[in-house]
Amino acid sequence: MAKYRTLPNYELLRPELHVQFNSEGIFETTNDLEIEFLDGCAPFIERLDTPEEKPKAPTKPKK
């Protein structure tokens, strides 16, 4: 899940998505399309949480 902040009641309309921020300027989503688009709107739209990174494969210790 991703959490974003911008102007209160901000509404973002695009042909493929519709995002409505609440009266405190907060929007939460789990939609990958919305997350990808909103991440590209920085710094106007700020992501409040840290993006989840995919786990890396374990590395072998050097001998």
PyMOL commands that set and color helices and strands:
alter all, ss='L'
color gray80, all
select helices_A, chain A and resi 32-39
alter helices_A, ss='H'
color red, helices_A
select strands_A, chain A and resi 2-5+11-14+17-20+26-29+46-47
alter strands_A, ss='S'
color yellow, strands_A
deselect
rebuild
show_as cartoon
